[in-house]
Amino acid sequence: MEKFPVLTGVKSSSLGISGFVTDSELLPGVTSKYIPARKVPLGFEDIVNNLLNEWIESGIIESLGDMIPSCASPLMLAREENKKPRLCVDFSEGVN
């Protein structure tokens, strides 16, 4: 990560590369998988909503509105002691 900081956004003020859009095609015989979102524990709803709103305002993600994607993996909140909580994608069910 330190070798390519512009790609990874190592500094907290950096987002890495932005404005890059790509389209992926699945290999023949592979189907996409949609895994519904998990319920957020009541005590963490504000944290998750604030993080998502911050990402939307920063242009990191965009809202899909009412659209349901053909593939998705749920988010999970990773909390480390004495650190800001992080939202991570849980690929445990949908990848490999």
Secondary structure, DSSP 8 states (H G I E B T S, - for coil): --SSHHHHT-STT---S-S--------TT----B-------GGGHHHHHHHHHHHHHHTSS---TT---SSB--EEEE--TTS--EEEE--TTT--
